[in-house]
């Protein structure tokens, strides 16, 4: 991404807050659709959207980049919340996210499109092969297909080169989370660990501070 100073700070924050209100409502409805028992409240959803959107708008470089960033932030918020509550990453979010990422790459130019297509294929293949290998070794499923589809979406948006960074950030964040639970006296693996939120974090950071289709 380019210099955050490209946009006035006040404009970015105000725009993010205005967009966060309908986006927060949409996020609360979307999460509730897949996790109705513990769906976040509307106020909490708006607050999270506002914080993430203000962050994204301040870093984004231009109108098209800002729109893509806010849309990505909203989708990742929904995916993280649903995965935390239900341990699943719905195709209703992951598949369109991949399609939009490939569309952004095509808008930038067909010369870079193969890099992003390869990212989507590689992202899905890496997790799918790991899941198959673990199942063959231990006889249990450790990674869901939703994780593979989310990493495929990251590859579609970022290209294949940033994927190792996305996985590194996600893995370190997950380890830190499990370690924190252990230090607090809680069993880190008392239930399945939702990896989607950590993947979403790695995806978000790579988009904001790495090379995006709109700004490279």
C-alpha positions as CSV (number, residue, x, y, z in Angstrom):
1,X,0.0,0.0,0.0
2,X,1.1,3.6,-0.4
3,X,1.7,6.4,2.1
4,X,-1.2,6.6,4.6
5,X,-0.9,10.4,4.4
6,X,-2.5,10.3,0.9
7,X,-5.9,10.8,2.5
8,X,-6.8,13.3,5.2
9,X,-7.1,11.6,8.6
10,X,-10.5,13.2,9.4
11,X,-12.1,12.3,6.1
12,X,-10.9,8.7,6.4
13,X,-12.3,8.3,9.9
14,X,-15.6,10.0,9.2
15,X,-16.1,8.0,6.0
16,X,-15.3,4.8,7.9
17,X,-17.7,5.6,10.7
18,X,-20.5,6.4,8.3
19,X,-20.0,3.2,6.4
20,X,-19.6,1.2,9.6
21,X,-23.3,1.8,10.6
22,X,-24.9,-0.1,7.7
23,X,-21.9,-2.5,7.6
24,X,-22.3,-3.3,11.3
25,X,-25.9,-4.0,10.8
26,X,-25.2,-6.2,7.9
27,X,-22.4,-8.0,9.8
28,X,-24.7,-8.6,12.8
29,X,-27.4,-10.0,10.5
30,X,-24.9,-12.1,8.5
31,X,-23.3,-13.6,11.6
32,X,-26.7,-14.2,13.2
33,X,-27.7,-16.2,10.1
34,X,-24.9,-18.7,10.7
35,X,-24.6,-18.5,14.5
36,X,-28.0,-17.3,15.8
37,X,-27.4,-18.5,19.4
38,X,-24.5,-16.2,20.2
39,X,-24.5,-13.7,17.5
40,X,-22.8,-10.4,18.4
41,X,-25.0,-7.4,19.1
42,X,-25.6,-4.6,16.6
43,X,-23.7,-2.1,18.7
44,X,-20.7,-4.4,19.1
45,X,-20.7,-5.1,15.4
46,X,-20.8,-1.4,14.5
47,X,-17.9,-0.8,17.0
48,X,-15.7,-3.5,15.5
49,X,-16.5,-2.4,11.9
50,X,-15.8,1.2,12.8
51,X,-12.4,0.4,14.3
52,X,-11.4,-1.9,11.4
53,X,-12.7,0.4,8.7
54,X,-11.0,3.5,10.2
55,X,-7.7,1.5,10.3
56,X,-8.2,0.3,6.7
57,X,-9.3,3.7,5.3
58,X,-6.3,5.4,6.8
59,X,-3.9,3.0,5.1
60,X,-5.7,2.8,1.8
61,X,-4.3,4.7,-1.1
62,X,-7.3,5.7,-3.3
63,X,-11.1,5.4,-3.8
64,X,-11.0,2.0,-5.5
65,X,-8.5,0.7,-3.0
66,X,-10.5,2.1,-0.1
67,X,-13.7,0.4,-1.3
68,X,-12.0,-2.9,-1.7
69,X,-10.3,-2.5,1.7
70,X,-13.6,-1.8,3.6
71,X,-15.4,-4.6,1.8
72,X,-12.6,-7.0,2.7
73,X,-12.6,-5.9,6.3
74,X,-16.3,-6.4,6.6
75,X,-16.1,-9.9,5.1
76,X,-13.2,-10.9,7.3
77,X,-15.0,-9.7,10.5
78,X,-18.0,-11.9,9.6
79,X,-15.8,-14.9,8.8
80,X,-13.9,-14.5,12.1
81,X,-17.0,-14.2,14.1
82,X,-18.8,-17.1,12.5
83,X,-15.8,-19.3,12.9
84,X,-15.3,-18.4,16.6
85,X,-19.0,-19.2,17.3
86,X,-19.5,-22.3,15.0
87,X,-16.1,-23.5,13.9
88,X,-17.0,-23.2,10.3
89,X,-16.3,-20.8,7.5
90,X,-19.3,-20.5,5.2
91,X,-19.0,-20.8,1.5
92,X,-21.4,-17.8,1.3
93,X,-18.4,-15.6,2.3
94,X,-15.3,-17.5,1.2
95,X,-16.2,-18.2,-2.4
96,X,-17.4,-14.7,-3.3
97,X,-14.3,-13.3,-1.6
98,X,-12.1,-15.4,-3.9
99,X,-14.1,-14.2,-6.9
100,X,-13.8,-10.6,-5.9
101,X,-10.1,-10.9,-5.4
102,X,-9.6,-12.4,-8.8
103,X,-11.8,-9.6,-10.3
104,X,-9.6,-6.9,-8.7
105,X,-6.5,-8.6,-10.1
106,X,-8.2,-8.6,-13.6
107,X,-9.0,-4.9,-13.2
108,X,-5.4,-4.1,-12.5
109,X,-4.3,-5.9,-15.7
110,X,-4.4,-9.4,-17.2
111,X,-0.6,-9.5,-17.0
112,X,-0.8,-9.9,-13.2
113,X,-3.9,-12.1,-13.2
114,X,-2.0,-15.5,-13.4
115,X,-0.1,-14.6,-10.2
116,X,-3.4,-14.2,-8.3
117,X,-5.0,-17.2,-9.9
118,X,-2.0,-19.2,-8.9
119,X,-2.3,-17.8,-5.4
120,X,-5.9,-19.0,-5.1
121,X,-5.1,-22.5,-6.4
122,X,-2.0,-22.7,-4.2
123,X,-3.8,-21.5,-1.1
124,X,-6.5,-24.1,-1.5
125,X,-4.1,-26.9,-2.4
126,X,-1.7,-26.3,0.6
127,X,-4.4,-26.6,3.3
128,X,-6.2,-29.4,1.4
129,X,-3.0,-31.5,1.2
130,X,-2.1,-30.8,4.9
131,X,-5.6,-31.9,5.9
132,X,-5.4,-35.1,3.9
133,X,-1.9,-35.8,5.3
134,X,-3.0,-35.3,8.9
135,X,-6.1,-37.4,8.4
136,X,-4.0,-40.2,6.9
137,X,-1.6,-40.0,9.8
138,X,-3.8,-39.5,12.8
139,X,-7.2,-40.5,11.5
140,X,-8.9,-37.2,12.4
141,X,-9.7,-33.9,10.6
142,X,-7.4,-31.1,11.8
143,X,-8.1,-28.5,9.2
144,X,-11.5,-27.8,7.6
145,X,-12.1,-27.0,3.9
146,X,-13.2,-23.6,5.0
147,X,-9.7,-22.8,6.1
148,X,-8.4,-23.9,2.7
149,X,-11.0,-21.7,1.0
150,X,-10.1,-18.7,3.1
151,X,-6.4,-19.1,2.2
152,X,-7.5,-19.5,-1.4
153,X,-9.3,-16.1,-1.1
154,X,-6.1,-14.6,0.4
155,X,-4.1,-15.9,-2.6
156,X,-6.7,-14.4,-5.0
157,X,-6.4,-11.0,-3.4
158,X,-2.7,-11.0,-2.7
159,X,-1.1,-13.3,-5.2
160,X,0.9,-16.4,-4.2
161,X,4.0,-14.7,-2.9
162,X,2.5,-13.2,0.4
163,X,0.9,-16.5,1.4
164,X,3.8,-17.7,3.5
165,X,3.6,-14.4,5.5
166,X,-0.2,-14.9,5.9
167,X,0.4,-18.4,7.3
168,X,3.3,-17.3,9.5
169,X,1.2,-14.5,11.1
170,X,-1.8,-16.7,11.5
171,X,0.3,-19.5,13.1
172,X,2.2,-17.2,15.5
173,X,-1.1,-15.5,16.5
174,X,-2.8,-18.9,17.1
175,X,0.2,-20.1,19.2
176,X,0.2,-16.9,21.2
177,X,-3.6,-17.3,21.8
178,X,-3.1,-21.0,22.9
179,X,-0.2,-20.0,25.1
180,X,-2.1,-17.2,26.7
181,X,-5.0,-19.6,27.6
182,X,-2.5,-22.0,29.1
183,X,-0.9,-19.2,31.2
184,X,-4.4,-18.3,32.5
185,X,-4.9,-21.9,33.6
186,X,-7.2,-22.9,30.9
187,X,-6.8,-25.9,28.7
188,X,-5.7,-24.5,25.4
189,X,-7.2,-27.4,23.4
190,X,-10.3,-28.0,25.5
191,X,-12.3,-27.5,22.3
192,X,-11.3,-27.2,18.7
193,X,-9.3,-24.1,17.9
194,X,-10.9,-21.9,15.3
195,X,-8.1,-21.0,12.9
196,X,-10.2,-18.8,10.7
197,X,-9.8,-15.6,12.8
198,X,-6.0,-16.0,12.8
199,X,-6.0,-16.5,9.0
200,X,-8.2,-13.5,8.7
201,X,-5.7,-11.4,10.7
202,X,-2.8,-12.5,8.5
203,X,-4.8,-11.8,5.4
204,X,-5.8,-8.4,6.6
205,X,-2.2,-7.4,7.6
206,X,-0.8,-8.6,4.3
207,X,-3.4,-6.7,2.4
208,X,-2.8,-3.4,4.3
209,X,0.9,-3.5,4.5
210,X,1.9,-5.8,1.6
211,X,1.3,-5.5,-2.1
212,X,-2.4,-5.2,-3.0
213,X,-3.8,-5.5,-6.5
214,X,-4.8,-1.8,-6.5
215,X,-1.6,-0.2,-5.4
216,X,1.3,-2.3,-6.6
